[in-house]
Amino acid sequence: MNCVKCQSNLLPEDALTCAGCKGAFHFGCAGQSEANFRKMSKVTRSSWKCMTCRSSPKDAAPDLPVQSGSQNDNFLQSILAKMNEQIALTIRQELNPFKEEINNKLSSLQLSVDSCNEQYASLNTEMASIREEVHALRSDGLRERVKALEDKLSVAAPAGLVDEEAIYAEIEERRRCAANVLFFNVPESSSTNPADAIAEDLARLNAFITSLTPANPPSVKRGYRLGKRSADHTRPLKAIFETQSEATRVMASVRSTKSPQFPIAGDRTVRQRDFLRRLRTELQARKDNGEANLTIKYISGVPKIIPLDSSKNANVPPPTAPS
């Protein structure tokens, strides 16, 4: 059994039958809530009529309401179809003036897109060329050359930014270092007492100096080991003399010996060590780039990179610390 109104399957317990046309309806399609439908008595249900039968003449045919509803549906559908046609026609008429404008804008947009694609292709070609140039520069040691240039620029202080206090401090530090000499491979004392250990180190060092300059030998005023004690290597011993001239005499005596027992090196400040380190890096980079016959020599006490042919007239640099 199907509902007359919605034509869906209808269960008997949910059906409400019209006393006029005998059509069966869902209680919802009949305009009844479930609560009211369940409360209806048998008498009320047996006398219930649908809306069509209640508004039709008493002598109308039982199936007249169904036929009248079908005609109304067809009429409404016809009206809706005409309205849809009229709406579509109106929309076309309203949009027709903008059709050409829209087409022009789309054409302009297409031209812009084509131009962007051309520019992108050109940019992509330029980027590929730049990548090749950068790769070529890298292969030519660009990084090393830039690093060497930066090292050179970092040596000179920018104009107007000279730290006078730093200069005075560096001068004073170099003055103190001038009276110091670093000795290498001096055996370390086995004493666990720091005072006894340094006394033994200085006694051995003074004996070595006396053997080099027996006439009025300079005496080490004080000294100390550099770094932490290790069984793998012997720590350098910094010897501090009373004056710079004494340190100079000792260094000259050791350098005049072909194979000194204890190699030496001058004491340098942090700035001097950094400058020499950068100079060695630059020298290595220039050699790697094909510049041969170069070396580092001290000229007027300042290390510089010079050709080997010119090194004969340069000052002899202090020997470097043994590795």
VENDA-V808121 format. One record per backbone hydrogen bond with DSSP energy under -1.0 kcal/mol. CO is the residue of the C=O (numbers start at 1). NH is the residue of the N-H. E is the energy in kcal/mol with one decimal. If there is no record, write none. Layout:
CO&NH&E + CO&NH&E
//
This chain:
1&10&-3.1 + 3&7&-1.6 + 8&3&-2.8 + 11&14&-1.4 + 12&15&-1.2 + 14&27&-1.3 + 16&25&-1.7 + 23&18&-2.6 + 24&4&-2.5 + 25&16&-2.4 + 26&30&-2.0 + 27&32&-2.9 + 28&31&-1.5 + 33&37&-2.6 + 34&38&-2.5 + 35&39&-1.2 + 41&45&-2.4 + 42&46&-2.4 + 43&47&-1.4 + 48&19&-3.0 + 50&54&-1.9 + 51&55&-1.3 + 57&60&-1.5 + 61&64&-1.6 + 63&67&-1.8 + 64&68&-3.0 + 65&69&-2.3 + 66&70&-1.9 + 67&71&-2.0 + 68&72&-2.1 + 69&73&-2.1 + 70&74&-2.0 + 71&75&-2.3 + 72&76&-2.6 + 73&77&-2.5 + 74&78&-2.0 + 75&79&-2.2 + 76&80&-2.7 + 77&81&-2.3 + 78&82&-2.0 + 79&83&-2.4 + 80&84&-2.5 + 81&85&-2.2 + 82&86&-2.5 + 83&87&-2.7 + 84&88&-2.6 + 85&89&-2.4 + 86&90&-2.5 + 87&91&-2.5 + 88&92&-2.3 + 89&93&-2.3 + 90&94&-2.4 + 91&95&-2.5 + 92&96&-1.6 + 96&99&-1.1 + 98&102&-2.7 + 99&103&-2.3 + 100&104&-2.4 + 101&105&-2.4 + 102&106&-2.4 + 103&107&-2.2 + 104&108&-2.5 + 105&109&-2.6 + 106&110&-2.3 + 107&111&-2.0 + 108&112&-2.1 + 109&113&-2.4 + 110&114&-2.4 + 111&115&-2.4 + 112&116&-2.5 + 113&117&-2.3 + 114&118&-2.0 + 115&119&-2.5 + 116&120&-2.6 + 117&121&-2.3 + 118&122&-2.4 + 119&123&-2.9 + 120&124&-2.7 + 121&125&-1.9 + 122&126&-2.3 + 123&127&-2.7 + 124&128&-2.0 + 125&129&-2.0 + 126&130&-2.6 + 127&131&-2.7 + 128&132&-1.9 + 129&133&-2.1 + 130&134&-2.9 + 131&135&-2.5 + 132&136&-2.3 + 133&137&-2.6 + 134&138&-2.5 + 135&139&-2.1 + 137&142&-1.5 + 138&141&-1.7 + 141&145&-2.1 + 142&146&-2.8 + 143&147&-2.6 + 144&148&-2.3 + 145&149&-2.1 + 146&150&-2.7 + 147&151&-2.4 + 148&152&-2.0 + 149&153&-2.4 + 150&154&-2.4 + 158&161&-2.1 + 162&164&-1.0 + 163&167&-1.9 + 164&168&-2.6 + 165&169&-2.6 + 166&170&-2.3 + 167&171&-2.5 + 168&172&-2.3 + 169&173&-2.4 + 170&174&-2.4 + 171&175&-2.0 + 172&176&-2.0 + 173&177&-2.4 + 174&178&-1.6 + 176&179&-1.3 + 177&180&-2.0 + 179&241&-2.6 + 181&239&-3.1 + 182&265&-1.5 + 183&237&-2.8 + 193&197&-2.6 + 194&198&-2.4 + 195&199&-2.0 + 196&200&-2.2 + 197&201&-2.1 + 198&202&-2.6 + 199&203&-2.1 + 200&204&-2.1 + 201&205&-2.1 + 202&206&-2.9 + 203&207&-1.9 + 204&208&-1.8 + 205&209&-2.3 + 206&210&-2.5 + 207&211&-1.7 + 209&213&-2.6 + 222&240&-3.2 + 224&238&-2.7 + 236&226&-2.1 + 237&183&-2.9 + 238&224&-1.6 + 239&181&-2.3 + 240&221&-2.1 + 240&222&-1.5 + 243&247&-1.5 + 244&248&-2.5 + 245&249&-2.3 + 246&250&-2.3 + 247&251&-2.4 + 248&252&-2.4 + 249&253&-2.2 + 250&254&-2.4 + 251&255&-2.3 + 252&256&-1.4 + 254&257&-1.2 + 263&184&-2.5 + 265&182&-3.0 + 269&273&-2.3 + 270&274&-2.6 + 271&275&-2.5 + 272&276&-2.3 + 273&277&-2.2 + 274&278&-2.4 + 275&279&-2.1 + 276&280&-2.2 + 277&281&-2.0 + 278&282&-2.5 + 279&283&-2.4 + 280&284&-2.3 + 281&285&-2.2 + 282&286&-2.5 + 283&287&-2.1 + 284&288&-2.4 + 285&289&-1.6 + 286&291&-2.5 + 287&290&-1.5 + 293&308&-2.3 + 295&306&-2.6 + 297&304&-2.5 + 298&315&-1.2 + 299&302&-1.4 + 302&299&-3.0 + 304&297&-2.6 + 306&295&-2.3 + 307&310&-1.1 + 310&313&-1.0
//
